[in-house]
Amino acid sequence: MTKPSVHRPPAPRKRLPKSFKELTPARHFNPRTFFRELIWKALLTRRIGQHKRPVFPKLKPGQVAITWIGHASFLIQFTDLNVLVDPNFANWLFLLKRLKHAGLKIEDLPPIDVVLLTHAHYDHFHKPTLRRLPHPKIGVMPWGVGDLARNLGFARVIELDWWESFSQREWQVTLTPGKHWGARTLHDHHRGYGGFVLEHQGRRIYHAGDSAYFDGFKEIGDRLAPEVALLPIGAYHPETFRCVHMGPDEAMKAFKDLQANWLVPMHYGTFKLSFEALDEPPRWLRQLAQEQDLTHKVRILDEGVPAVF
């Protein structure tokens, strides 16, 4: 089998934004709409949910436990490996209020071996959270993001290009393509983005990061054959947001392209990032799964409650 080529997408042409709309991925918001829909309404909404004291299962070799912390944050556990993906325990992201408590407290995390960071956006690469982690050994992230990880407690920082892998002992992680963007500010379009496939003890777990639907999901499925697909289903309305995010309908298409065994939804119900109701994405996903006779393949997790696969 030939080794897949290592590559990254071309860097976008840099220019200064001409209006507030160009600061948003879909060029949709004006300042009034942004403030009313995403800030003011969230301020008036009571934060729900609760931290749970996690009861981590005793695993056998080959079993994997996945705990959804909230938003795109997950704890993935094997018998000998603890992995965090895009950890974010913040109650606020600047003016954006967290509307559902994290499923567990950061103090209740087990020792973390690896942190996977899909891109540099503040809701996925949250520096205050990373500083509070109990000194994770390795941070793995896309190209151009490593400088942001300095002085955050990592013993080692690894940057990957698309289709490039890093392995240690018996586990391996591969950065996969996505349809999104990686800039953290107005001037750092050199930063990468993508998803990860984590392989260990014969299991393959895919975290898509942030992504719109694209035909690359078929290639990820063909090359890496993930069993469990953690796919985003929120922040898709207005329709123009679908250039960078998926709704439940497109997540179902991506799941079929990947040919995975289970779909675990994420990226909904935590922060108000778009116009759809916070409870609409899982409701719509359940409806689609029932209509397509895939209910047995969709695992909607409760925050803070480990699920064994």
C-alpha atoms as a printed R data frame, in Angstrom:
    type eleno elety resid chain resno       x      y      z
1   ATOM     1    CA   MET     A     1   0.000  0.000  0.000
2   ATOM     2    CA   THR     A     2   1.464  3.349 -1.010
3   ATOM     3    CA   LYS     A     3   1.823  6.035  1.612
4   ATOM     4    CA   PRO     A     4  -0.719  8.860  1.131
5   ATOM     5    CA   SER     A     5   0.791 12.149  0.091
6   ATOM     6    CA   VAL     A     6   1.258 14.719  2.840
7   ATOM     7    CA   HIS     A     7  -0.236 18.074  1.967
8   ATOM     8    CA   ARG     A     8  -2.081 21.140  3.157
9   ATOM     9    CA   PRO     A     9  -4.535 23.437  1.342
10  ATOM    10    CA   PRO     A    10  -3.263 26.610 -0.328
11  ATOM    11    CA   ALA     A    11  -3.150 29.630  1.955
12  ATOM    12    CA   PRO     A    12  -5.934 32.132  1.261
13  ATOM    13    CA   ARG     A    13  -5.068 35.497 -0.181
14  ATOM    14    CA   LYS     A    14  -4.622 38.019  2.611
15  ATOM    15    CA   ARG     A    15  -6.501 41.287  2.648
16  ATOM    16    CA   LEU     A    16  -8.076 43.491  5.285
17  ATOM    17    CA   PRO     A    17 -11.825 43.040  5.867
18  ATOM    18    CA   LYS     A    18 -14.007 45.772  4.435
19  ATOM    19    CA   SER     A    19 -16.878 45.354  6.893
20  ATOM    20    CA   PHE     A    20 -18.003 43.551 10.043
21  ATOM    21    CA   LYS     A    21 -19.701 40.916  7.869
22  ATOM    22    CA   GLU     A    22 -16.340 39.816  6.491
23  ATOM    23    CA   LEU     A    23 -15.201 38.962 10.024
24  ATOM    24    CA   THR     A    24 -17.759 36.142 10.079
25  ATOM    25    CA   PRO     A    25 -17.260 32.931  8.068
26  ATOM    26    CA   ALA     A    26 -20.480 33.233  6.093
27  ATOM    27    CA   ARG     A    27 -20.313 37.036  5.730
28  ATOM    28    CA   HIS     A    28 -23.836 37.155  7.054
29  ATOM    29    CA   PHE     A    29 -23.964 39.103 10.306
30  ATOM    30    CA   ASN     A    30 -24.273 42.810 10.739
31  ATOM    31    CA   PRO     A    31 -23.345 44.146 14.180
32  ATOM    32    CA   ARG     A    32 -26.964 44.520 15.331
33  ATOM    33    CA   THR     A    33 -27.933 40.978 14.350
34  ATOM    34    CA   PHE     A    34 -24.775 39.533 15.897
35  ATOM    35    CA   PHE     A    35 -25.383 41.275 19.201
36  ATOM    36    CA   ARG     A    36 -29.101 40.467 19.359
37  ATOM    37    CA   GLU     A    37 -28.968 36.803 18.324
38  ATOM    38    CA   LEU     A    38 -25.702 35.562 19.813
39  ATOM    39    CA   ILE     A    39 -25.005 37.816 22.783
40  ATOM    40    CA   TRP     A    40 -28.152 39.473 24.112
41  ATOM    41    CA   LYS     A    41 -30.438 36.441 23.804
42  ATOM    42    CA   ALA     A    42 -27.774 34.239 25.397
43  ATOM    43    CA   LEU     A    43 -27.371 36.663 28.304
44  ATOM    44    CA   LEU     A    44 -31.090 36.330 29.008
45  ATOM    45    CA   THR     A    45 -30.937 32.522 28.854
46  ATOM    46    CA   ARG     A    46 -30.324 30.612 32.056
47  ATOM    47    CA   ARG     A    47 -27.364 28.230 31.941
48  ATOM    48    CA   ILE     A    48 -28.579 24.645 32.235
49  ATOM    49    CA   GLY     A    49 -27.027 21.236 32.846
50  ATOM    50    CA   GLN     A    50 -24.765 20.159 35.652
51  ATOM    51    CA   HIS     A    51 -21.316 18.827 36.312
52  ATOM    52    CA   LYS     A    52 -21.383 15.101 36.912
53  ATOM    53    CA   ARG     A    53 -18.923 13.162 38.998
54  ATOM    54    CA   PRO     A    54 -17.760 10.762 36.279
55  ATOM    55    CA   VAL     A    55 -17.768  7.046 36.898
56  ATOM    56    CA   PHE     A    56 -15.129  5.842 34.486
57  ATOM    57    CA   PRO     A    57 -15.655  2.208 33.481
58  ATOM    58    CA   LYS     A    58 -13.055 -0.478 33.956
59  ATOM    59    CA   LEU     A    59 -12.112 -1.320 30.386
60  ATOM    60    CA   LYS     A    60 -10.864 -4.491 28.798
61  ATOM    61    CA   PRO     A    61  -8.221 -4.364 26.029
62  ATOM    62    CA   GLY     A    62  -9.951 -3.355 22.817
63  ATOM    63    CA   GLN     A    63 -12.703 -1.405 24.558
64  ATOM    64    CA   VAL     A    64 -12.890  2.382 24.328
65  ATOM    65    CA   ALA     A    65 -14.853  4.761 26.563
66  ATOM    66    CA   ILE     A    66 -15.927  8.119 25.121
67  ATOM    67    CA   THR     A    67 -17.118 10.934 27.370
68  ATOM    68    CA   TRP     A    68 -18.653 14.043 25.826
69  ATOM    69    CA   ILE     A    69 -17.658 17.078 27.883
70  ATOM    70    CA   GLY     A    70 -19.705 19.479 25.742
71  ATOM    71    CA   HIS     A    71 -19.392 21.369 22.447
72  ATOM    72    CA   ALA     A    72 -16.526 19.602 20.577
73  ATOM    73    CA   SER     A    73 -14.714 18.428 23.745
74  ATOM    74    CA   PHE     A    74 -14.266 14.710 24.386
75  ATOM    75    CA   LEU     A    75 -12.331 12.407 26.664
76  ATOM    76    CA   ILE     A    76 -11.370  9.161 24.905
77  ATOM    77    CA   GLN     A    77 -10.090  6.353 27.129
78  ATOM    78    CA   PHE     A    78  -8.452  2.990 26.561
79  ATOM    79    CA   THR     A    79  -7.010  0.683 29.199
80  ATOM    80    CA   ASP     A    80  -3.652  2.465 28.964
81  ATOM    81    CA   LEU     A    81  -4.314  5.767 27.195
82  ATOM    82    CA   ASN     A    82  -6.314  8.920 28.017
83  ATOM    83    CA   VAL     A    83  -6.880 11.393 25.182
84  ATOM    84    CA   LEU     A    84  -8.585 14.796 25.275
85  ATOM    85    CA   VAL     A    85  -9.894 16.394 22.076
86  ATOM    86    CA   ASP     A    86 -10.517 20.155 21.847
87  ATOM    87    CA   PRO     A    87 -11.000 20.605 25.615
88  ATOM    88    CA   ASN     A    88 -13.020 23.674 26.563
89  ATOM    89    CA   PHE     A    89 -14.367 24.189 30.090
90  ATOM    90    CA   ALA     A    90 -15.018 27.933 29.703
91  ATOM    91    CA   ASN     A    91 -18.223 29.553 30.925
92  ATOM    92    CA   TRP     A    92 -17.541 32.498 28.617
93  ATOM    93    CA   LEU     A    93 -15.791 32.983 25.289
94  ATOM    94    CA   PHE     A    94 -15.322 36.723 25.350
95  ATOM    95    CA   LEU     A    95 -18.975 37.903 25.106
96  ATOM    96    CA   LEU     A    96 -20.365 34.467 24.211
97  ATOM    97    CA   LYS     A    97 -21.991 32.757 27.187
98  ATOM    98    CA   ARG     A    98 -21.813 29.019 27.705
99  ATOM    99    CA   LEU     A    99 -25.436 27.913 27.923
100 ATOM   100    CA   LYS     A   100 -24.871 24.389 29.239
101 ATOM   101    CA   HIS     A   101 -22.407 23.439 31.952
102 ATOM   102    CA   ALA     A   102 -19.485 21.191 31.047
103 ATOM   103    CA   GLY     A   103 -20.368 17.566 31.724
104 ATOM   104    CA   LEU     A   104 -17.619 17.204 34.299
105 ATOM   105    CA   LYS     A   105 -15.178 19.384 36.175
106 ATOM   106    CA   ILE     A   106 -11.628 19.715 34.987
107 ATOM   107    CA   GLU     A   107 -10.466 18.476 38.397
108 ATOM   108    CA   ASP     A   108 -12.227 15.152 37.752
109 ATOM   109    CA   LEU     A   109 -10.223 14.348 34.626
110 ATOM   110    CA   PRO     A   110  -7.838 11.394 34.783
111 ATOM   111    CA   PRO     A   111  -4.156 11.977 33.930
112 ATOM   112    CA   ILE     A   112  -4.038 13.007 30.286
113 ATOM   113    CA   ASP     A   113  -1.515 11.432 27.915
114 ATOM   114    CA   VAL     A   114  -2.398 13.249 24.684
115 ATOM   115    CA   VAL     A   115  -4.387 16.351 23.725
116 ATOM   116    CA   LEU     A   116  -5.625 16.628 20.132
117 ATOM   117    CA   LEU     A   117  -6.421 20.166 18.937
118 ATOM   118    CA   THR     A   118  -8.232 20.371 15.603
119 ATOM   119    CA   HIS     A   119  -7.667 24.085 14.884
120 ATOM   120    CA   ALA     A   120  -6.962 27.421 16.528
121 ATOM   121    CA   HIS     A   121 -10.473 28.847 16.904
122 ATOM   122    CA   TYR     A   122 -11.157 29.964 20.454
123 ATOM   123    CA   ASP     A   123 -13.973 27.478 21.057
124 ATOM   124    CA   HIS     A   124 -11.654 24.577 20.142
125 ATOM   125    CA   PHE     A   125  -8.215 25.836 21.231
126 ATOM   126    CA   HIS     A   126  -9.006 27.356 24.618
127 ATOM   127    CA   LYS     A   127  -5.803 28.449 26.293
128 ATOM   128    CA   PRO     A   128  -7.175 28.928 29.838
129 ATOM   129    CA   THR     A   129  -8.463 25.344 29.781
130 ATOM   130    CA   LEU     A   130  -5.186 23.997 28.426
131 ATOM   131    CA   ARG     A   131  -3.212 25.799 31.132
132 ATOM   132    CA   ARG     A   132  -5.319 24.090 33.811
133 ATOM   133    CA   LEU     A   133  -4.835 20.551 32.519
134 ATOM   134    CA   PRO     A   134  -2.618 18.327 34.695
135 ATOM   135    CA   HIS     A   135   0.499 18.679 32.521
136 ATOM   136    CA   PRO     A   136  -0.440 16.588 29.486
137 ATOM   137    CA   LYS     A   137   2.552 14.970 27.896
138 ATOM   138    CA   ILE     A   138   1.868 15.518 24.204
139 ATOM   139    CA   GLY     A   139  -0.169 18.045 22.221
140 ATOM   140    CA   VAL     A   140  -0.933 17.195 18.590
141 ATOM   141    CA   MET     A   141  -2.280 19.876 16.257
142 ATOM   142    CA   PRO     A   142  -2.258 21.013 12.616
143 ATOM   143    CA   TRP     A   143   0.585 22.866 10.967
144 ATOM   144    CA   GLY     A   144   1.118 26.470 12.040
145 ATOM   145    CA   VAL     A   145  -0.620 26.081 15.414
146 ATOM   146    CA   GLY     A   146   2.286 24.955 17.586
147 ATOM   147    CA   ASP     A   147   3.395 28.447 18.578
148 ATOM   148    CA   LEU     A   148   0.068 28.948 20.347
149 ATOM   149    CA   ALA     A   149   0.838 25.943 22.575
150 ATOM   150    CA   ARG     A   150   3.990 27.413 24.079
151 ATOM   151    CA   ASN     A   151   3.963 27.702 27.867
152 ATOM   152    CA   LEU     A   152   0.736 25.715 28.170
153 ATOM   153    CA   GLY     A   153   2.303 22.773 29.994
154 ATOM   154    CA   PHE     A   154   2.913 20.362 27.117
155 ATOM   155    CA   ALA     A   155   6.060 18.284 27.356
156 ATOM   156    CA   ARG     A   156   6.001 17.914 23.564
157 ATOM   157    CA   VAL     A   157   4.140 19.644 20.731
158 ATOM   158    CA   ILE     A   158   3.575 17.893 17.390
159 ATOM   159    CA   GLU     A   159   2.361 19.607 14.218
160 ATOM   160    CA   LEU     A   160   0.930 17.559 11.348
161 ATOM   161    CA   ASP     A   161  -0.064 18.122  7.752
162 ATOM   162    CA   TRP     A   162  -3.132 16.465  6.253
163 ATOM   163    CA   TRP     A   163  -2.679 12.668  6.063
164 ATOM   164    CA   GLU     A   164   0.450 12.854  8.206
165 ATOM   165    CA   SER     A   165   0.581 10.580 11.262
166 ATOM   166    CA   PHE     A   166   2.310 10.598 14.625
167 ATOM   167    CA   SER     A   167   2.714  7.442 16.663
168 ATOM   168    CA   GLN     A   168   4.136  6.492 20.023
169 ATOM   169    CA   ARG     A   169   4.239  3.060 21.555
170 ATOM   170    CA   GLU     A   170   1.079  1.359 20.255
171 ATOM   171    CA   TRP     A   171  -1.127  4.329 19.373
172 ATOM   172    CA   GLN     A   172  -1.232  6.517 16.269
173 ATOM   173    CA   VAL     A   173  -3.053  9.692 15.292
174 ATOM   174    CA   THR     A   174  -3.541 11.021 11.753
175 ATOM   175    CA   LEU     A   175  -4.614 14.537 10.760
176 ATOM   176    CA   THR     A   176  -7.392 14.403  8.172
177 ATOM   177    CA   PRO     A   177  -8.701 17.074  5.789
178 ATOM   178    CA   GLY     A   178 -11.747 19.190  6.490
179 ATOM   179    CA   LYS     A   179 -13.693 22.047  4.930
180 ATOM   180    CA   HIS     A   180 -13.208 24.918  7.346
181 ATOM   181    CA   TRP     A   181 -10.492 27.478  8.075
182 ATOM   182    CA   GLY     A   182  -7.805 27.868 10.715
183 ATOM   183    CA   ALA     A   183  -7.079 31.552 11.349
184 ATOM   184    CA   ARG     A   184  -7.318 32.700 14.967
185 ATOM   185    CA   THR     A   185  -6.973 36.411 14.180
186 ATOM   186    CA   LEU     A   186  -7.185 38.604 11.089
187 ATOM   187    CA   HIS     A   187  -3.566 38.010 10.116
188 ATOM   188    CA   ASP     A   188  -2.713 34.333 10.719
189 ATOM   189    CA   HIS     A   189  -4.182 32.469  7.774
190 ATOM   190    CA   HIS     A   190  -1.138 30.194  7.784
191 ATOM   191    CA   ARG     A   191  -2.650 28.064 10.542
192 ATOM   192    CA   GLY     A   192  -3.976 24.619  9.677
193 ATOM   193    CA   TYR     A   193  -7.172 22.772 10.538
194 ATOM   194    CA   GLY     A   194  -8.704 19.344 10.151
195 ATOM   195    CA   GLY     A   195  -9.882 16.284 12.043
196 ATOM   196    CA   PHE     A   196  -8.107 13.335 13.650
197 ATOM   197    CA   VAL     A   197  -8.305  9.569 13.425
198 ATOM   198    CA   LEU     A   198  -6.987  7.967 16.605
199 ATOM   199    CA   GLU     A   199  -5.909  4.328 16.328
200 ATOM   200    CA   HIS     A   200  -5.190  2.113 19.333
201 ATOM   201    CA   GLN     A   201  -5.827 -1.485 20.379
202 ATOM   202    CA   GLY     A   202  -7.396 -2.227 17.025
203 ATOM   203    CA   ARG     A   203  -9.949  0.603 17.319
204 ATOM   204    CA   ARG     A   204 -10.268  3.746 15.180
205 ATOM   205    CA   ILE     A   205 -12.027  6.872 16.447
206 ATOM   206    CA   TYR     A   206 -12.607  9.871 14.153
207 ATOM   207    CA   HIS     A   207 -13.145 13.426 15.413
208 ATOM   208    CA   ALA     A   208 -14.030 15.700 12.501
209 ATOM   209    CA   GLY     A   209 -13.244 19.006 14.207
210 ATOM   210    CA   ASP     A   210 -15.201 21.785 12.506
211 ATOM   211    CA   SER     A   211 -16.129 21.064  8.912
212 ATOM   212    CA   ALA     A   212 -18.720 21.625  6.251
213 ATOM   213    CA   TYR     A   213 -19.774 18.613  4.223
214 ATOM   214    CA   PHE     A   214 -17.332 17.749  1.420
215 ATOM   215    CA   ASP     A   215 -16.385 14.708 -0.612
216 ATOM   216    CA   GLY     A   216 -13.264 14.219  1.513
217 ATOM   217    CA   PHE     A   217 -15.273 12.157  3.993
218 ATOM   218    CA   LYS     A   218 -15.312  9.329  1.454
219 ATOM   219    CA   GLU     A   219 -11.527  9.428  1.210
220 ATOM   220    CA   ILE     A   220 -11.166  9.414  4.997
221 ATOM   221    CA   GLY     A   221 -13.412  6.375  5.169
222 ATOM   222    CA   ASP     A   222 -11.530  4.577  2.398
223 ATOM   223    CA   ARG     A   223  -8.077  5.277  3.841
224 ATOM   224    CA   LEU     A   224  -8.593  5.042  7.581
225 ATOM   225    CA   ALA     A   225 -11.909  3.187  8.091
226 ATOM   226    CA   PRO     A   226 -12.985  4.736 11.417
227 ATOM   227    CA   GLU     A   227 -15.470  2.789 13.532
228 ATOM   228    CA   VAL     A   228 -16.774  5.682 15.624
229 ATOM   229    CA   ALA     A   229 -17.372  9.073 13.969
230 ATOM   230    CA   LEU     A   230 -17.652 12.165 16.188
231 ATOM   231    CA   LEU     A   231 -19.379 14.591 13.824
232 ATOM   232    CA   PRO     A   232 -20.539 18.227 14.258
233 ATOM   233    CA   ILE     A   233 -24.255 18.857 13.739
234 ATOM   234    CA   GLY     A   234 -24.734 22.478 14.881
235 ATOM   235    CA   ALA     A   235 -24.170 26.089 13.765
236 ATOM   236    CA   TYR     A   236 -25.723 25.604 10.306
237 ATOM   237    CA   HIS     A   237 -28.425 28.304 10.173
238 ATOM   238    CA   PRO     A   238 -28.579 30.641  8.288
239 ATOM   239    CA   GLU     A   239 -27.947 28.500  5.230
240 ATOM   240    CA   THR     A   240 -24.797 30.429  4.362
241 ATOM   241    CA   PHE     A   241 -23.128 28.899  7.449
242 ATOM   242    CA   ARG     A   242 -23.035 25.566  5.657
243 ATOM   243    CA   CYS     A   243 -19.906 26.684  3.855
244 ATOM   244    CA   VAL     A   244 -18.025 25.927  7.103
245 ATOM   245    CA   HIS     A   245 -20.414 23.805  9.221
246 ATOM   246    CA   MET     A   246 -22.748 20.818  8.814
247 ATOM   247    CA   GLY     A   247 -26.318 20.318  9.862
248 ATOM   248    CA   PRO     A   248 -27.670 16.921 10.930
249 ATOM   249    CA   ASP     A   249 -28.671 16.115  7.342
250 ATOM   250    CA   GLU     A   250 -25.133 16.568  6.043
251 ATOM   251    CA   ALA     A   251 -23.643 14.817  9.082
252 ATOM   252    CA   MET     A   252 -25.711 11.773  8.127
253 ATOM   253    CA   LYS     A   253 -24.304 11.947  4.593
254 ATOM   254    CA   ALA     A   254 -20.771 12.234  5.996
255 ATOM   255    CA   PHE     A   255 -21.411  9.258  8.275
256 ATOM   256    CA   LYS     A   256 -22.461  7.126  5.331
257 ATOM   257    CA   ASP     A   257 -19.416  8.266  3.335
258 ATOM   258    CA   LEU     A   258 -17.157  7.274  6.225
259 ATOM   259    CA   GLN     A   259 -18.825  3.849  6.474
260 ATOM   260    CA   ALA     A   260 -18.413  3.990 10.241
261 ATOM   261    CA   ASN     A   261 -20.359  1.888 12.728
262 ATOM   262    CA   TRP     A   262 -21.501  4.666 15.071
263 ATOM   263    CA   LEU     A   263 -22.259  8.365 14.756
264 ATOM   264    CA   VAL     A   264 -21.742 10.460 17.885
265 ATOM   265    CA   PRO     A   265 -22.942 14.071 17.388
266 ATOM   266    CA   MET     A   266 -21.184 17.127 18.800
267 ATOM   267    CA   HIS     A   267 -20.846 20.910 18.352
268 ATOM   268    CA   TYR     A   268 -24.348 21.797 19.482
269 ATOM   269    CA   GLY     A   269 -26.212 22.888 22.593
270 ATOM   270    CA   THR     A   270 -23.300 24.569 24.407
271 ATOM   271    CA   PHE     A   271 -22.611 27.977 22.860
272 ATOM   272    CA   LYS     A   272 -25.008 30.048 20.770
273 ATOM   273    CA   LEU     A   273 -23.035 30.295 17.523
274 ATOM   274    CA   SER     A   274 -25.872 30.534 14.987
275 ATOM   275    CA   PHE     A   275 -29.626 31.015 14.609
276 ATOM   276    CA   GLU     A   276 -31.116 27.532 15.010
277 ATOM   277    CA   ALA     A   277 -32.584 26.618 18.406
278 ATOM   278    CA   LEU     A   278 -30.099 24.878 20.704
279 ATOM   279    CA   ASP     A   279 -32.228 21.735 20.905
280 ATOM   280    CA   GLU     A   280 -32.991 21.523 17.181
281 ATOM   281    CA   PRO     A   281 -29.853 19.640 15.973
282 ATOM   282    CA   PRO     A   282 -30.301 16.469 18.109
283 ATOM   283    CA   ARG     A   283 -34.064 16.446 17.501
284 ATOM   284    CA   TRP     A   284 -33.545 16.623 13.744
285 ATOM   285    CA   LEU     A   285 -30.781 14.006 13.894
286 ATOM   286    CA   ARG     A   286 -33.083 11.572 15.723
287 ATOM   287    CA   GLN     A   287 -35.769 12.163 13.113
288 ATOM   288    CA   LEU     A   288 -33.372 11.523 10.230
289 ATOM   289    CA   ALA     A   289 -31.987  8.398 11.889
290 ATOM   290    CA   GLN     A   290 -35.495  7.005 12.327
291 ATOM   291    CA   GLU     A   291 -36.474  7.814  8.735
292 ATOM   292    CA   GLN     A   292 -33.300  6.170  7.395
293 ATOM   293    CA   ASP     A   293 -33.442  3.154  9.735
294 ATOM   294    CA   LEU     A   294 -30.152  4.163 11.376
295 ATOM   295    CA   THR     A   295 -31.317  4.727 14.944
296 ATOM   296    CA   HIS     A   296 -29.166  1.836 16.153
297 ATOM   297    CA   LYS     A   297 -26.063  3.544 14.742
298 ATOM   298    CA   VAL     A   298 -26.593  6.992 16.300
299 ATOM   299    CA   ARG     A   299 -25.348  7.447 19.888
300 ATOM   300    CA   ILE     A   300 -26.378 10.808 21.341
301 ATOM   301    CA   LEU     A   301 -24.312 11.118 24.507
302 ATOM   302    CA   ASP     A   302 -25.164 12.886 27.735
303 ATOM   303    CA   GLU     A   303 -22.428 15.262 28.846
304 ATOM   304    CA   GLY     A   304 -20.234 13.752 31.537
305 ATOM   305    CA   VAL     A   305 -21.466 10.159 31.115
306 ATOM   306    CA   PRO     A   306 -18.891  7.724 29.605
307 ATOM   307    CA   ALA     A   307 -20.144  5.425 26.848
308 ATOM   308    CA   VAL     A   308 -18.274  2.208 26.046
309 ATOM   309    CA   PHE     A   309 -17.823  1.152 22.406
